[in-house]
Amino acid sequence: MSKTQANCLLLLAAAFWGFGNVAQKTVLDHLDPLSAVGMRCLIAGLLAAPLMMLERGRRLEPGYWTSLIKVSALFSISIAIQQVSYLGTSVTNASFLVSTATVMTPLAAWFLIGERPTAVVGLAAGVTLVGVLLLSGGLTTSFSQGDLAAILSAACYALWMVELGRHMQTHGAPVTAAAAQFLGAAVITLPFGALHGNLSMAAISGAAPELAVLGIFSTAAAFGIQTIAQRFTSASHAAVIVSAESVFGAIGAAMFLGERLSSVGALGAAIVLGAIILLSLSVHRSEIAKPVPAG
């Protein structure tokens, strides 16, 4: 798979996340945040687990289990903190603050694995951050604990993307990695939902349509696609591409919730798409410029 193909897959994942934001909002009418996270991850894990048979018999490299546990733990922490942040801040603030992972990821990749960001990646990350800020309308309320939680979630997502990229490029086995992340998050969050939330069969039944969308598309498909794609592209590229989630989210909100973008929001969406196109063109040119092996 080429980098261009991997980036196209990441764009598809961003579409699943963006359109899934509608279900992510309405699911909280029935379930508390941790129960919602646990159930969507359980559904995704049960879908991915049977496919692990396709990777049975693979030779495990040294450090495989340590790396997998690290990736799964970071995934669980990131998705849980993101959902909890909505309890203490507006959707507008959270969507912008979580998207700061776009800038944090190249920095994390530089410090953790020595992946020095190129000028194009740095420019694309900065431009994307500006576009997301315009798209979200900016920070509309005073800084709160929910805002801090959203920033912490963004930092955790940045670390997760770097570790996921390192794991996939070293060990492969994307289905096993995806299933481990999903089931690990379910095991961690569901007990909290049962003890401190409103997890019950009645609540699950009421949230069934949203959980189906979130579990199948926003979790199993989207995070599964990202897990596969990051074997073939860098964490920094992935962070910029998946920031298109904010654009697809705005489109989904307009289609299903009747929300409309302001002219400033539309400008922000155009800037985000422009940054993605810039990055994609630079990757395409670099692939064309690669020498063809002799023989």
C-alpha positions in Angstrom: 0.0 0.0 0.0 1.4 3.4 -0.9 1.3 6.5 1.4 -1.3 8.1 -0.9 -3.6 5.1 -0.5 -3.0 5.0 3.2 -3.9 8.7 3.4 -7.1 8.1 1.4 -8.1 5.4 4.0 -7.4 7.8 6.8 -9.7 10.3 5.1 -12.4 7.7 5.0 -11.9 7.1 8.7 -12.3 10.8 9.3 -15.6 10.7 7.5 -16.8 7.9 9.7 -15.8 9.8 12.8 -17.3 13.1 11.6 -20.7 11.7 10.6 -20.6 9.6 13.8 -20.5 12.8 15.9 -24.2 13.1 15.5 -24.7 9.7 17.1 -22.0 10.5 19.7 -24.1 13.5 20.8 -27.5 11.8 20.9 -26.2 8.6 22.6 -25.7 10.7 25.8 -29.5 11.0 26.0 -29.5 7.4 27.1 -26.1 6.5 28.5 -23.4 8.2 30.6 -20.1 8.8 28.8 -18.1 5.8 30.1 -21.0 3.4 29.4 -21.3 4.8 25.9 -17.5 4.4 25.3 -17.6 0.9 26.8 -20.5 -0.3 24.7 -19.2 1.1 21.4 -15.8 -0.5 22.0 -17.4 -3.8 23.1 -19.4 -3.9 19.8 -16.3 -3.1 17.8 -14.2 -5.6 19.7 -16.7 -8.4 19.1 -16.7 -7.6 15.4 -12.9 -7.6 15.2 -12.2 -10.6 17.4 -13.2 -13.4 14.9 -11.0 -11.8 12.2 -7.9 -12.3 14.4 -7.9 -15.9 13.1 -6.5 -14.5 9.8 -3.4 -13.5 11.7 -2.9 -16.7 13.6 0.5 -18.3 13.5 2.4 -15.0 12.9 5.9 -14.9 14.4 5.9 -12.4 17.2 8.9 -10.0 17.4 10.6 -9.2 20.7 8.7 -6.5 22.6 5.3 -7.3 20.9 3.2 -7.7 24.0 4.7 -4.7 25.7 4.1 -2.5 22.7 0.5 -3.8 22.2 -0.4 -3.2 25.9 1.0 0.4 25.6 -1.0 1.1 22.5 -4.2 -0.3 24.0 -3.8 1.6 27.2 -3.2 4.9 25.4 -6.3 4.3 23.2 -8.5 3.5 26.2 -7.3 6.6 28.1 -7.7 8.9 25.1 -11.2 7.9 24.1 -12.5 7.9 27.7 -11.0 11.3 28.6 -12.4 12.8 25.3 -15.9 11.6 26.1 -15.7 12.8 29.8 -14.6 16.2 28.7 -18.0 16.8 27.1 -19.5 16.9 30.7 -17.6 20.1 31.5 -17.3 22.0 28.2 -19.2 22.9 25.1 -19.1 20.7 22.0 -17.5 23.7 20.1 -14.6 24.0 22.6 -14.1 20.3 22.8 -13.9 19.8 19.1 -11.3 22.5 18.7 -9.2 21.5 21.7 -9.1 17.8 20.9 -8.1 18.7 17.3 -4.9 20.3 18.7 -3.6 16.7 18.5 -2.8 17.7 14.9 0.0 19.9 16.1 1.0 17.8 19.1 1.5 14.6 17.1 4.4 15.8 14.9 6.1 17.2 18.1 5.5 13.9 19.9 6.9 11.9 17.0 10.0 14.2 17.0 10.7 13.7 20.7 9.7 10.0 21.0 11.0 8.4 17.8 13.2 11.2 16.2 10.7 11.7 13.3 11.6 15.2 12.5 8.7 17.0 10.9 9.2 18.3 7.4 8.4 21.9 6.5 5.3 20.8 4.6 4.0 18.7 7.6 4.7 21.6 10.0 2.9 24.0 7.7 0.0 21.7 7.2 -0.4 21.1 10.9 -0.4 24.8 11.7 -2.8 25.7 8.9 -5.1 22.9 10.0 -5.2 24.2 13.6 -6.2 27.6 12.3 -8.9 26.1 10.1 -10.3 24.0 12.9 -10.5 27.0 15.2 -12.4 29.0 12.5 -14.7 26.0 11.8 -15.5 25.5 15.5 -16.2 29.2 16.0 -13.4 29.5 18.6 -13.5 29.1 22.3 -17.0 30.4 23.3 -16.9 30.0 27.1 -14.4 30.6 29.9 -11.7 28.0 30.3 -13.0 25.1 32.4 -12.0 21.7 33.7 -13.7 20.2 30.7 -11.4 22.2 28.4 -8.4 20.9 30.3 -9.7 17.4 29.9 -10.1 17.9 26.1 -6.5 19.2 25.9 -5.3 16.1 27.9 -7.3 13.9 25.6 -5.5 15.5 22.6 -2.1 14.9 24.2 -3.0 11.3 24.8 -4.2 10.9 21.2 -0.9 12.3 20.0 1.0 9.8 22.0 -1.3 7.0 20.9 -0.8 7.8 17.2 2.9 7.8 17.6 3.0 4.5 19.5 0.4 3.0 17.1 2.5 3.9 14.1 5.6 2.5 15.8 3.8 -0.7 16.7 2.3 -1.3 13.2 5.5 -0.6 11.4 7.4 -3.0 13.7 4.9 -5.8 14.3 2.1 -5.5 11.8 -1.0 -7.7 12.6 -3.5 -4.8 12.4 -6.6 -6.8 13.2 -5.2 -8.1 16.5 -4.0 -4.6 17.4 -7.5 -3.2 16.7 -9.3 -5.9 18.6 -7.0 -5.5 21.6 -7.6 -1.8 21.7 -11.4 -2.1 21.5 -11.8 -4.9 24.0 -9.2 -3.3 26.4 -11.2 -0.1 26.4 -14.5 -2.0 27.0 -13.0 -3.9 30.0 -11.7 -0.6 31.5 -14.8 1.5 31.1 -17.8 -0.8 31.4 -17.3 -1.5 35.1 -17.2 2.2 35.8 -20.5 2.6 33.8 -22.1 -0.2 35.8 -21.0 1.1 39.2 -21.2 4.8 38.8 -23.2 5.4 35.6 -26.6 4.4 34.3 -25.6 1.2 32.4 -28.6 -1.0 32.2 -30.5 -3.1 29.6 -33.1 -0.4 29.3 -30.5 2.3 28.6 -28.7 0.1 26.1 -31.9 -0.7 24.3 -32.8 3.0 24.1 -29.3 3.8 22.7 -29.2 0.9 20.3 -29.3 2.9 17.0 -26.6 5.2 18.1 -24.5 2.3 19.6 -24.8 0.5 16.2 -23.4 3.5 14.3 -20.7 4.2 16.9 -19.6 0.6 17.3 -19.6 -0.4 13.7 -18.5 2.7 11.8 -17.0 5.2 14.3 -15.0 2.6 16.2 -14.6 -0.8 14.4 -14.3 0.6 10.9 -12.7 4.0 11.6 -10.1 3.0 14.2 -9.5 -0.3 12.3 -8.7 1.7 9.2 -6.4 4.0 11.1 -4.6 1.0 12.6 -4.0 -0.5 9.1 -3.1 2.8 7.4 -0.5 3.8 10.0 1.7 0.9 8.9 2.2 2.8 5.7 2.3 6.4 6.7 3.7 8.5 9.5 1.9 9.6 12.6 2.3 13.3 11.6 0.6 12.7 8.3 -2.1 10.7 10.0 -2.8 13.5 12.5 -3.4 16.1 9.7 -5.6 13.8 7.5 -7.9 12.7 10.4 -8.4 16.3 11.4 -10.9 16.3 8.5 -13.3 14.8 11.0 -14.3 18.3 12.0 -15.3 19.1 8.4 -17.3 15.9 8.0 -18.8 16.5 11.5 -20.1 19.9 10.3 -21.6 18.3 7.2 -23.3 15.6 9.3 -24.7 18.2 11.7 -26.1 20.2 8.8 -27.7 17.1 7.2 -29.2 15.5 10.3 -29.4 18.2 13.0 -30.2 21.2 10.9 -27.1 23.1 12.0 -25.6 25.5 9.5 -22.0 26.8 9.1 -21.3 30.5 9.3 -19.2 32.1 6.6 -16.2 31.9 9.0 -16.9 28.3 9.6 -17.1 27.6 5.9 -13.7 29.3 5.5 -12.3 27.1 8.3 -13.5 24.0 6.5 -11.9 25.1 3.3 -8.6 25.8 5.1 -8.6 22.3 6.6 -9.3 20.7 3.3 -6.6 22.8 1.7 -4.1 21.6 4.2 -5.0 18.0 3.6 -4.7 18.5 -0.2 -1.3 20.2 0.3 0.0 17.3 2.4 -1.4 14.7 0.0 0.2 16.4 -3.0 3.5 16.5 -1.3 3.3 12.8 -0.5 2.3 12.0 -4.1 5.2 13.9 -5.5 7.7 12.2 -3.1 6.4 8.8 -4.2 6.7 9.7 -7.9 10.3 11.0 -7.2 11.4 7.7 -5.6 13.8 5.7 -7.9 12.5 2.5 -9.3 14.7 -0.5 -8.2 16.6 -2.1 -10.9 15.8 -5.6 -12.1 
